[in-house]
Amino acid sequence: MNKTKGLLFSLPIAALCLLSTGMHAADKQTDYTKYVNPFVGNADNGHTFPGACRPFGMIQTSPVTGGVGWRYCAEYVYSDSLIWGFTQDHLNGTGCMDLGDILVMPSTGSRTRQWDQYRSHYVKTQEFATPGYYSVYLSDAKVKAELTATPHIAFHRYTYDSADSTSVLIDLQHGPAWNDKQYHSQVNLCETKWEDANTLVGHVQNTVWVEQDYFFVIKFNRPVASHITLAKAADTEKGERIVATFDGIDQGEQLLMKIAMSTTSIDGAKKNLQAELPGWDFAAIKTAAHDDWNAYLKRIDIDGTEEQKQNYYTSFYHALIQPNQIADVDGMYRNADDKIVKAEGGKFYSTFSCWDTYRAAHPFYTIVMPDRVDGMVNSLVEQAEVQGFLPIWGLWGKENYCMIGNHAVSIVAEAYHKGFRGFDAERAFQAIKKTQTVSHKLKSNWENYMKYGYLPTDLTESESVSSSLESMYDDYCAYDMARLMGKKQDEQYFARRSQFYKNLFDKSTQFMRPRLSDGTWKTPFNPSDLAHAESIGGDYTEGNAWQYTWQVQHDIPGLIKLFGGPKPFLKKLDQFFTLKLDSKLSDVTGLIGQYAHGNEPSHHVAYLYALAGRPSRTQELIREIFDTQYRPTVDGLCGNDDCGQMSAWYMLSAMGFYPVNPVSGQYVFGAPQMKKITVHLLNGKTFTVIADGLSETNKYVANITLNGKKLSKNYIDHAAIMNGGTLVYKMTSKKLHDKN
């Protein structure tokens, strides 16, 4: 974990947030946004951004402090001293980069023709962020910049501290890049036109993670007196850099700018602008953004310390930044085949980091955001029918082929298992079946998979063990949906495939191990050796054999049996959490022994103790992870937030349970970390979790009751949660109920 000091979201700042929204402390309605700190995770490895957005919106307008290299996946690092400008869309907490479109930067003083001379130092004490709003004072530019947003529009307000040559840079070449060469070559096409003195429109196509087309309308509340296009910084550049200059802006006066975006056309951007922001009332939009966030955050009430509330509601906020609804207000969007089509139901969601979010974020949505689940499933199925398989990692309606397995299968099957029926189940299952049986570019070889019962390391470019195990979980998901739909033949087929994991377990070493096509084990073998997606020849994904041996979420009893029973299984788990790992991989962080909380394959492993008969150890580990891996500070995340997955782990585990196998609809009990949490379900019921007697020493669970009835199982069903009621954990300082 990064040990540099972060900025705690203090009570004075929270109070400022309260005042900035126009609310008063005496108001009866709770302002939940005061507990959200958008600066959490803004250090080198959290890759979150502090700017303004709406829940599940297309726009995330935020400051840029750098654009080249892994640390700038979200374009902002809190410790940097220069702001380059403000871009209008961002990824939240990812380990790769894209978006960061339309950099704009206000300035005063002599107009320079150097594109990189518009950057400005800024005053940290005058930087502020709250859900839906961001502001900062640019000391070199002598401008106070304020940002807010609607779902499709970034709204900027600049207050100039000097009347000297006020201007705005519009940089259409900029976008986060892995290196300088890519930074100057990622734009394929750039077309702009001044429609009038107040309005610039355009179309840009770039290629970073996906080939992305975006169309925009930039409209100012004052006419542009003049504008110039700067010279290219490199021969490979195709993006324009435009400087617009304004007359008659006196000291203390404001310039307003609206930036509407669309995947379809300039007309689409104009429709979004007219529907969502026809006027110029910045304060009203800022208030609307605040109220929008508050309406979602109030679905959960927390009784805990100030720090716990800040951790929880910041996690809640991060989890709702995506998936992003990218269809225009009329429902049109650009699909994976580059065709303009209308989304079924009028909405199309993208930004699906499925390898991360299937584990906890999507299970969280099924409880707290059920009104969004059907739309997400429909979007996944729509994209599958265009590209031939469910999205692996969907971004702006396209596929970037990042990561392994295809866990949109889990997301769809989980929704069906939990009773969601706002999508065509037959279409959805056919998308799952095709995804799991028809080989396609880069990420699947079902012929080898079926021939050998695993992906042989000598016939697979990389990640053979991880890809096999994750596909076997997806096979289980396909089995479960087929079972519920009465598809006997498919049920039997995928049930058999889901057991292929046994083919990779080496009983002599007790590890999931790379295997050759002749059936022998790959040698030499060191279970602590780390591999990364980009390391050709590595058999694991962002991890090692220690971490991936537990990747059998769907059949923990079967995995325990492979070990020879609970005792050897638990012994191996003990070694996992105590054997030191020296990691130099940026994605393998937040270490407790070999356990890496900063990366997703480890996220369910602490709960395996509970499933193997030693719940007290799960309860200890959950407390340790809470105490060491989450803080409401800039460096408070031990790894990338990964589109809300790290945050969802925190929120569900705080309630004392976690979906080890999301599709099962079962949440395995751990230990609650807050005195009381109440979920206001959309069906009109409430589900309340009470930790009776919780304290620093009382971290163990003596017993659990639901609506007064003692529970004997080590999990709670999704249906029981959605039926509402009160779940009470009686806490104790003693280790109880351990059988092994």
C-alpha positions in Angstrom: 0.0 0.0 0.0 1.2 3.5 -0.7 2.2 5.0 2.6 2.3 8.6 1.6 0.0 10.8 3.7 -3.4 11.6 2.3 -5.9 14.3 3.1 -8.5 13.2 5.5 -12.0 14.5 4.7 -12.3 16.6 7.8 -15.4 18.0 9.4 -14.8 21.6 8.4 -14.6 20.4 4.7 -17.8 18.4 5.3 -19.5 21.5 6.6 -18.3 23.5 3.6 -19.8 20.8 1.4 -23.1 21.2 3.3 -23.1 24.9 2.7 -22.1 24.6 -0.9 -25.2 22.6 -1.8 -27.5 25.3 -0.5 -28.8 23.1 2.3 -28.8 24.0 6.0 -27.9 21.9 9.0 -31.4 22.3 10.2 -32.9 20.7 7.2 -34.7 17.5 8.0 -33.4 15.6 5.0 -30.0 14.1 5.7 -27.2 15.3 3.3 -25.5 12.0 2.7 -23.1 13.6 0.2 -21.2 15.3 3.1 -19.7 11.9 3.9 -18.4 11.4 0.3 -14.7 12.4 -0.3 -14.1 12.2 -4.1 -10.3 12.6 -3.4 -10.1 9.1 -1.9 -8.1 7.0 -4.2 -6.5 10.0 -6.0 -3.0 8.8 -5.1 -0.8 6.9 -7.6 -2.5 3.5 -7.5 -6.2 4.2 -6.7 -6.8 5.8 -10.1 -10.0 7.5 -9.1 -10.8 11.1 -10.1 -12.3 14.0 -8.1 -14.4 15.7 -10.7 -18.2 16.0 -11.3 -20.5 13.4 -12.7 -24.0 12.0 -12.2 -24.9 8.4 -11.1 -24.3 6.1 -14.1 -23.9 9.2 -16.3 -21.9 9.5 -19.6 -20.0 12.5 -18.4 -17.2 12.7 -15.8 -15.7 16.2 -16.0 -12.5 16.3 -13.9 -9.1 18.0 -13.6 -6.0 16.6 -15.4 -2.6 16.7 -13.8 -0.8 14.4 -16.2 -1.5 12.2 -19.2 1.3 9.8 -19.9 2.0 6.6 -18.0 0.1 4.1 -15.8 -0.3 6.4 -12.8 -2.5 8.7 -15.0 -5.2 6.2 -15.9 -7.7 8.7 -14.3 -5.5 11.6 -15.3 -5.3 13.1 -11.8 -2.7 12.5 -9.0 -3.3 14.4 -5.9 0.4 15.2 -5.2 0.9 16.9 -8.6 1.3 20.7 -8.6 0.1 21.5 -12.1 -3.3 21.2 -13.7 -3.2 20.8 -17.5 -6.9 21.4 -17.9 -10.2 19.6 -17.5 -11.4 16.7 -19.6 -15.0 15.5 -19.9 -15.1 11.7 -19.5 -13.0 9.4 -17.3 -12.6 5.8 -16.2 -12.9 5.2 -12.4 -10.2 3.2 -10.8 -9.0 1.1 -13.7 -5.5 -0.2 -14.5 -5.7 0.8 -18.1 -6.5 4.1 -19.8 -8.9 5.6 -22.3 -11.4 8.5 -22.5 -10.0 11.8 -21.1 -11.6 13.6 -24.0 -11.9 17.3 -24.8 -9.3 19.0 -22.6 -10.2 22.6 -21.9 -8.3 25.2 -19.9 -9.1 28.8 -19.1 -6.3 31.3 -19.0 -5.5 35.0 -18.7 -2.5 37.0 -20.0 -0.7 37.0 -23.2 -1.9 34.4 -25.6 0.8 31.8 -26.3 1.1 29.6 -29.3 2.7 26.8 -27.3 0.1 24.0 -26.5 1.7 23.0 -23.3 2.1 26.5 -21.8 -1.5 26.8 -20.7 -0.9 24.6 -17.6 -1.3 26.2 -14.3 -0.3 25.8 -10.7 -3.2 25.6 -8.3 -4.0 26.3 -4.7 -4.6 23.1 -2.7 -6.5 24.9 0.0 -8.9 26.2 -2.6 -9.6 22.9 -4.3 -12.9 21.3 -3.3 -15.0 18.3 -4.5 -18.3 16.9 -3.6 -20.6 14.6 -5.6 -21.6 16.5 -8.7 -19.3 19.5 -8.2 -15.6 20.4 -8.3 -13.8 23.7 -8.0 -10.2 24.9 -7.9 -8.3 28.2 -8.0 -5.7 28.2 -10.8 -3.0 30.5 -9.5 -1.0 31.1 -12.7 -4.1 31.4 -14.9 -5.8 33.6 -12.3 -9.1 31.8 -12.7 -11.5 30.0 -10.4 -12.8 27.0 -12.3 -16.0 25.2 -11.3 -17.4 22.0 -12.8 -20.8 20.3 -12.6 -22.6 17.9 -14.9 -25.8 16.5 -16.2 -25.8 12.9 -17.5 -24.6 13.9 -21.0 -23.2 17.5 -20.4 -20.2 19.0 -18.6 -21.0 22.5 -17.3 -18.1 24.8 -16.5 -18.0 28.2 -14.8 -14.8 30.3 -14.9 -14.4 33.4 -12.7 -11.6 35.5 -14.0 -9.4 37.3 -11.5 -7.9 39.5 -14.1 -9.3 41.2 -17.3 -6.1 40.6 -19.2 -6.7 38.6 -22.4 -9.2 36.0 -21.2 -9.1 32.8 -23.2 -9.9 29.1 -23.3 -7.7 26.3 -24.7 -9.7 23.5 -26.4 -7.3 20.5 -26.9 -8.8 17.7 -29.0 -5.5 15.8 -29.3 -5.2 15.1 -25.6 -6.1 11.8 -24.0 -4.3 9.6 -21.4 -1.6 7.4 -23.1 0.9 4.8 -22.1 3.8 6.8 -23.6 4.7 10.0 -25.4 4.5 8.4 -28.8 0.9 7.3 -28.2 0.0 10.6 -26.7 0.8 12.3 -30.0 -0.7 9.7 -32.3 -4.0 8.4 -30.7 -6.3 10.7 -32.7 -7.3 9.2 -36.1 -9.7 12.0 -37.2 -10.7 15.4 -36.0 -13.3 17.7 -37.6 -14.5 21.0 -36.1 -16.7 23.9 -37.2 -17.7 27.2 -35.6 -21.4 27.3 -36.1 -21.6 30.8 -34.7 -19.6 33.1 -32.4 -20.7 31.1 -29.3 -20.7 27.5 -30.7 -18.0 25.0 -31.7 -19.1 21.5 -32.9 -17.0 18.6 -33.9 -16.3 14.9 -34.3 -13.2 13.1 -33.1 -12.2 9.5 -33.5 -9.3 8.1 -31.5 -7.8 4.7 -30.6 -6.5 3.8 -27.2 -8.3 0.9 -25.6 -11.1 0.9 -28.1 -11.7 2.9 -31.3 -13.9 5.6 -30.0 -16.0 8.1 -31.9 -17.4 11.1 -30.0 -19.3 14.1 -31.2 -19.6 17.3 -29.3 -21.1 20.7 -29.0 -19.3 23.4 -27.0 -21.3 26.5 -26.3 -20.2 29.6 -24.5 -22.5 32.2 -22.9 -20.4 34.9 -24.4 -19.3 35.3 -28.1 -15.8 34.3 -29.0 -13.9 37.4 -30.2 -11.3 35.5 -32.1 -9.8 32.0 -32.3 -6.7 30.4 -33.6 -5.6 26.8 -34.2 -2.2 26.0 -32.7 0.6 24.3 -34.6 0.9 20.5 -34.2 3.3 19.3 -31.6 4.2 16.3 -33.6 3.9 15.1 -37.2 1.7 12.2 -36.1 -1.0 14.5 -34.5 -4.4 14.8 -36.1 -6.3 16.4 -33.2 -6.8 20.2 -33.2 -5.8 22.6 -30.4 -7.9 25.7 -30.5 -7.6 28.9 -28.4 -10.7 30.9 -28.1 -10.3 34.5 -26.9 -13.0 36.7 -25.3 -13.4 40.4 -25.0 -15.2 42.4 -22.2 -14.7 40.0 -19.3 -13.8 42.2 -16.4 -12.1 41.1 -13.2 -14.5 39.0 -11.1 -16.8 38.3 -14.1 -17.7 34.8 -15.3 -17.6 32.8 -18.4 -19.9 29.8 -18.7 -19.3 26.8 -21.0 -21.4 23.8 -21.8 -19.9 20.7 -23.4 -22.5 18.1 -24.7 -21.3 14.7 -26.0 -22.7 11.9 -28.0 -21.5 8.7 -29.6 -23.9 9.2 -32.6 -23.7 12.6 -34.2 -23.5 16.4 -33.6 -27.3 16.4 -33.8 -27.3 13.8 -31.0 -25.1 16.0 -28.9 -27.5 19.0 -29.6 -30.5 16.9 -28.6 -28.8 16.0 -25.3 -28.0 19.7 -24.7 -31.5 20.9 -25.4 -33.1 18.2 -23.3 -30.8 18.4 -20.2 -29.4 21.9 -20.2 -31.2 24.5 -22.4 -30.3 27.4 -20.0 -27.3 28.8 -18.2 -28.2 28.4 -14.5 -25.0 26.9 -13.1 -26.2 26.9 -9.5 -29.4 25.1 -10.4 -27.5 22.3 -12.2 -25.1 22.0 -9.3 -28.0 21.6 -6.9 -29.7 19.1 -9.2 -26.5 17.1 -9.3 -26.3 17.1 -5.5 -29.9 16.1 -5.2 -29.4 13.3 -7.7 -26.6 11.8 -5.7 -28.3 12.3 -2.4 -31.4 10.4 -3.7 -29.2 7.3 -4.4 -27.0 7.6 -1.3 -30.0 7.8 1.0 -30.9 4.2 0.1 -28.6 3.1 2.8 -28.3 4.5 6.4 -25.2 3.9 8.5 -24.8 4.0 12.2 -21.0 4.2 12.7 -18.1 6.6 13.3 -17.5 9.6 11.1 -14.6 7.7 9.5 -16.8 4.7 8.8 -19.5 6.8 7.2 -16.9 8.5 5.0 -15.5 5.1 3.9 -18.9 3.7 3.3 -20.5 6.6 1.4 -17.4 7.2 -0.6 -17.5 3.5 -1.6 -21.2 3.9 -2.4 -20.4 6.9 -4.6 -17.6 5.1 -6.5 -19.8 2.1 -7.1 -22.4 4.3 -8.9 -20.1 6.1 -11.3 -20.4 3.2 -13.7 -21.7 1.4 -15.8 -22.3 4.4 -17.9 -25.5 5.0 -19.8 -24.1 6.3 -23.2 -27.3 6.4 -25.3 -28.5 9.8 -26.3 -31.7 11.2 -24.8 -33.6 9.7 -27.7 -32.1 6.2 -27.1 -29.7 6.2 -30.0 -26.1 5.0 -29.6 -23.2 3.7 -31.7 -22.9 -0.1 -31.3 -20.0 -2.5 -31.5 -20.5 -2.7 -35.3 -20.2 1.1 -35.6 -23.9 1.4 -36.5 -26.2 3.9 -35.0 -29.1 2.0 -33.4 -31.8 2.6 -30.8 -31.3 0.9 -27.5 -34.0 -1.4 -26.3 -35.8 0.5 -23.5 -34.0 3.7 -24.6 -30.9 3.1 -22.5 -27.6 1.5 -23.3 -25.0 0.8 -20.6 -21.3 0.4 -21.2 -18.1 0.5 -19.1 -18.4 -3.1 -17.9 -15.2 -4.1 -16.2 -16.7 -7.6 -15.8 -13.6 -9.4 -14.5 -13.7 -7.1 -11.5 -17.3 -6.2 -10.9 -19.0 -9.6 -11.2 -17.6 -10.5 -7.8 -19.3 -7.9 -5.6 -20.4 -4.8 -7.5 -23.1 -6.5 -9.5 -24.3 -8.5 -6.5 -24.5 -5.1 -4.7 -26.6 -3.6 -7.6 -29.1 -6.5 -7.3 -29.8 -5.5 -3.7 -29.5 -1.7 -3.8 -29.9 -0.8 -7.5 -32.4 -3.4 -8.8 -33.9 -0.6 -11.0 -30.8 -0.7 -13.1 -30.1 -4.4 -13.4 -32.5 -5.3 -16.2 -31.1 -2.4 -18.3 -27.5 -3.6 -17.7 -28.4 -7.1 -18.8 -30.2 -5.9 -21.9 -27.2 -3.9 -22.8 -24.8 -6.8 -22.4 -27.1 -9.0 -24.5 -27.5 -6.3 -27.2 -23.8 -6.0 -27.6 -23.4 -9.8 -27.6 -25.8 -10.1 -30.5 -23.7 -7.6 -32.5 -20.1 -8.9 -31.7 -21.0 -12.6 -31.3 -20.2 -12.9 -27.6 -21.0 -11.2 -24.3 -18.7 -8.2 -23.5 -15.5 -9.2 -21.8 -14.7 -5.5 -21.0 -17.2 -3.2 -22.7 -16.3 0.5 -23.2 -18.4 3.0 -25.1 -20.3 0.2 -26.7 -17.1 -1.5 -28.0 -15.0 -4.5 -26.9 -11.4 -4.0 -25.6 -10.7 -7.7 -24.9 -9.1 -6.9 -21.6 -8.8 -9.6 -18.9 -9.8 -13.3 -19.1 -12.9 -15.5 -18.9 -16.2 -13.8 -19.8 -17.9 -12.8 -16.6 -20.8 -11.0 -18.2 -22.0 -14.6 -18.2 -22.0 -14.4 -14.4 -23.8 -11.0 -14.4 -26.6 -12.2 -16.7 -27.0 -15.6 -14.9 -27.0 -14.0 -11.5 -29.8 -11.6 -12.5 -31.8 -14.5 -13.8 -31.2 -16.6 -10.6 -32.3 -13.7 -8.5 -35.6 -13.3 -10.3 -35.0 -10.4 -12.6 -37.2 -10.8 -15.7 -37.0 -7.5 -17.4 -35.1 -9.1 -20.3 -35.7 -11.9 -22.7 -34.3 -15.0 -20.9 -34.0 -17.1 -24.0 -32.0 -14.5 -25.9 -29.8 -14.0 -22.8 -29.2 -17.7 -22.5 -28.3 -18.1 -26.2 -25.8 -15.2 -25.8 -24.3 -17.1 -22.8 -24.2 -20.4 -24.7 -22.6 -18.8 -27.8 -20.1 -17.0 -25.6 -19.0 -20.3 -23.9 -18.9 -22.5 -27.0 -17.8 -20.4 -30.1 -14.2 -19.4 -30.2 -13.4 -15.8 -31.1 -10.6 -13.4 -31.4 -7.9 -13.4 -28.7 -9.8 -14.7 -25.7 -11.2 -18.2 -26.3 -10.1 -21.5 -27.7 -13.0 -23.9 -26.8 -11.6 -26.6 -29.1 -8.5 -27.1 -26.9 -10.5 -26.5 -23.8 -12.9 -29.4 -24.6 -10.2 -31.7 -25.9 -8.0 -31.5 -22.8 -10.4 -30.3 -20.1 -8.2 -27.3 -19.6 -6.1 -24.9 -21.6 -2.6 -26.5 -22.0 0.2 -24.1 -21.3 2.2 -25.2 -24.3 -0.8 -24.4 -26.6 -1.8 -21.2 -24.9 0.1 -17.9 -25.3 -0.3 -16.9 -21.7 -2.5 -17.1 -18.6 -3.4 -20.8 -19.2 -4.3 -21.6 -15.5 -6.2 -18.4 -14.8 -8.1 -18.5 -18.1 -9.1 -22.1 -17.5 -10.3 -21.6 -14.0 -12.3 -18.4 -14.8 -13.9 -20.1 -17.7 -14.9 -23.0 -15.5 -16.7 -20.6 -13.2 -18.6 -19.2 -16.2 -19.5 -22.7 -17.2 -21.1 -23.1 -13.8 -23.1 -19.9 -14.4 -24.3 -21.3 -17.8 -25.2 -24.5 -16.0 -27.2 -22.7 -13.3 -29.3 -20.7 -15.8 -29.9 -23.7 -18.0 -31.0 -25.6 -14.9 -33.5 -22.9 -13.9 -34.8 -22.7 -17.5 -35.3 -26.5 -17.7 -32.7 -27.0 -20.5 -31.6 -30.4 -19.4 -29.1 -31.1 -22.2 -27.3 -27.7 -21.7 -27.5 -28.2 -17.9 -25.6 -31.5 -18.1 -23.1 -30.2 -20.6 -22.1 -27.1 -18.6 -22.2 -29.0 -15.3 -19.6 -31.3 -16.6 -17.4 -28.5 -17.9 -17.6 -26.7 -14.5 -15.8 -29.6 -12.9 -12.8 -29.3 -15.2 -11.0 -27.4 -12.5 -10.0 -30.8 -11.0 -7.8 -31.3 -14.0 -5.5 -28.5 -13.0 -5.1 -29.4 -9.3 -1.7 -31.0 -8.5 -2.2 -33.0 -5.4 1.5 -33.4 -4.8 1.9 -29.6 -4.4 -1.7 -28.7 -3.6 -1.8 -26.0 -6.2 -3.6 -25.2 -9.4 -0.7 -25.7 -11.7 0.0 -25.2 -15.5 -0.3 -28.4 -17.4 1.0 -29.4 -20.8 -1.0 -31.0 -23.6 0.6 -34.4 -22.9 -0.9 -34.2 -19.4 2.4 -33.6 -17.5 2.9 -30.6 -15.2 5.0 -27.7 -16.4 8.4 -27.4 -14.7 10.1 -25.6 -13.0 7.2 -24.5 -10.8 7.3 -21.8 -8.1 3.9 -21.0 -6.7 5.0 -17.6 -5.6 6.1 -16.4 -9.0 3.8 -13.6 -10.2 2.6 -13.2 -13.7 0.8 -10.4 -15.5 -1.6 -10.3 -18.4 1.2 -8.7 -20.5 3.9 -11.2 -19.6 3.9 -13.7 -22.4 4.4 -17.2 -21.0 3.0 -16.4 -17.6 0.3 -18.8 -16.6 -1.6 -16.6 -14.1 -3.3 -13.3 -14.5 -2.0 -10.5 -12.2 -1.2 -13.1 -9.6 0.3 -16.5 -8.9 -0.6 -20.1 -8.0 -1.1 -19.2 -4.3 -3.9 -16.8 -5.3 -5.5 -18.7 -8.1 -5.7 -22.1 -6.3 -8.8 -20.7 -4.6 -10.5 -19.7 -7.9 -13.3 -22.3 -7.6 -16.0 -20.0 -6.3 -18.8 -22.4 -7.5 -17.6 -25.6 -5.7 -15.7 -24.9 -2.5 -16.8 -28.3 -1.1 -15.3 -30.0 -4.1 -12.1 -28.0 -3.7 -11.9 -29.0 0.0 -12.2 -32.6 -1.0 -9.3 -32.2 -3.5 -7.2 -31.1 -0.6 -8.1 -34.2 1.3 -10.6 -32.6 3.7 -11.0 -29.4 5.8 -7.8 -29.7 7.9 -5.3 -29.7 5.0 -7.4 -27.1 3.2 -7.3 -24.9 6.3 -3.6 -25.5 6.7 -3.0 -24.3 3.2 -5.2 -21.2 3.8 -3.1 -20.4 6.9 0.0 -20.5 4.8 -1.6 -18.3 2.2 -2.3 -15.6 4.7 1.1 -15.8 6.5 3.7 -16.6 3.8 5.3 -13.3 2.8 5.0 -12.2 -0.9 7.4 -9.7 -2.4 5.4 -8.1 -5.2 6.7 -5.6 -7.7 3.5 -5.8 -9.8 1.4 -2.6 -9.7 -1.8 -4.7 -9.6 -0.7 -7.0 -6.7 -1.0 -4.8 -3.7 -2.7 -4.7 -0.3 -0.8 -7.8 0.9 -1.6 -10.0 3.9 0.8 -12.8 3.3 0.1 -14.0 -0.2 -3.4 -12.5 -0.1 -3.6 -9.3 -2.3 -6.6 -7.3 -1.4 -5.6 -4.7 -4.1 -6.5 -7.2 -6.8 -9.8 -9.1 -7.4 -8.8 -12.8 -7.5 -8.2 -12.7 -3.7 -11.4 -11.0 -2.8 -13.4 -14.0 -1.8 -10.7 -16.0 -0.1 -11.0 -14.7 3.5 -14.5 -16.1 3.5 -13.3 -19.6 2.7 -12.5 -20.2 6.3 -16.2 -19.9 7.2 -17.0 -22.4 4.5 -14.4 -24.9 5.8 -15.6 -24.8 9.4 -13.4 -22.0 11.0 -15.6 -18.9 10.9 -13.5 -17.1 13.6 -10.6 -16.7 11.2 -12.8 -15.2 8.5 -14.1 -12.7 11.2 -10.5 -11.8 12.2 -9.4 -11.3 8.6 -12.3 -9.1 7.7 -11.5 -6.8 10.6 -7.8 -6.7 9.6 -8.7 -5.8 6.0 -11.1 -3.1 7.2 -8.4 -1.7 9.5 -5.5 -1.8 7.0 -6.9 -1.5 3.5 -9.5 1.2 3.6 -9.2 4.8 4.8 -11.0 8.0 3.8 -7.7 9.5 2.6 -6.1 10.2 -0.8 -4.0 7.1 -0.5 -6.8 5.2 1.3 -7.3 2.5 -1.3 -4.7 -0.3 -1.5 -5.2 -0.8 -5.2 -7.3 0.4 -8.2 -11.0 0.8 -7.3 -11.7 -1.1 -10.5 -15.0 0.4 -11.4 -16.5 0.0 -7.9 -15.4 -3.6 -7.1 -13.1 -2.6 -4.2 -15.9 -0.3 -2.9 -18.6 -3.0 -3.2 -16.4 -5.5 -1.3 -16.3 -3.0 1.6 -20.0 -2.2 1.6 -21.2 -5.8 1.6 -18.5 -7.0 4.0 -19.5 -4.2 6.4 -22.9 -5.8 6.5 -21.3 -9.1 7.6 -21.5 -11.1 4.4 -20.1 -11.6 0.9 -21.1 -13.4 -2.3 -18.3 -16.0 -2.7 -20.4 -17.4 -5.6 -22.5 -14.6 -6.9 -24.8 -16.7 -9.1 -25.8 -18.9 -6.2 -27.7 -16.0 -4.6 -26.0 -16.9 -1.3 -23.9 -14.5 0.8 -21.4 -16.1 3.1 -21.4 -14.8 6.6 -18.3 -13.0 7.9 -18.6 -10.3 10.6 -20.3 -6.9 10.5 -18.1 -3.9 10.9 -20.6 -1.2 11.8 -23.2 -1.0 14.6 -26.2 -0.7 12.3 -26.8 -0.5 8.6 -30.3 -0.1 7.1 -31.0 -0.7 3.4 -34.1 1.0 2.1 -35.2 -1.6 -0.5 -37.0 -0.3 -3.6 -39.8 -2.8 -3.0 -40.8 -0.6 0.0 -39.3 -2.9 2.6 -36.2 -2.3 4.8 -33.4 -4.7 5.6 -31.5 -3.8 8.7 -28.2 -5.2 10.0 -27.4 -4.8 13.7 -24.1 -5.7 15.3 -25.1 -6.1 18.9 -22.1 -5.5 21.2 -19.6 -4.7 18.4 -16.4 -3.3 19.7 -12.6 -3.5 19.1 -12.4 -6.8 21.1 -15.9 -8.1 20.2 -15.1 -8.9 16.6 -16.4 -12.5 16.6 -20.0 -13.6 16.0 -21.7 -15.6 18.8 -25.0 -16.1 16.9 -27.1 -14.6 14.1 -30.8 -14.1 14.1 -33.1 -13.0 11.3 -36.4 -11.5 12.5 -35.8 -13.1 15.8 -35.1 -16.6 14.5 -31.7 -18.1 15.0 -29.9 -19.0 11.7 -27.9 -22.2 11.5 -26.6 -21.8 8.0 -23.3 -20.1 7.2 -25.0 -17.9 4.6 -28.1 -15.8 3.9 -30.1 -16.0 0.7 -30.7 -13.1 -1.6 -34.5 -13.6 -1.3 -34.3 -13.3 2.5 -32.5 -9.9 2.2 -35.1 -8.7 -0.3 -38.0 -9.8 1.9 -36.7 -7.2 4.4 -36.4 -7.6 8.1 -33.7 -7.4 10.8 -30.5 -9.4 10.8 -28.8 -9.3 14.2 -25.3 -10.5 14.9 -24.6 -11.0 18.6 -20.9 -10.1 18.9 -18.4 -11.5 21.4 -14.7 -11.5 22.2 -14.6 -15.3 22.0 -13.9 -17.6 19.1 -17.0 -19.7 18.8 -18.4 -22.3 16.3 -15.1 -23.4 14.9 -15.3 -27.0 13.9 -11.9 -27.4 12.3 
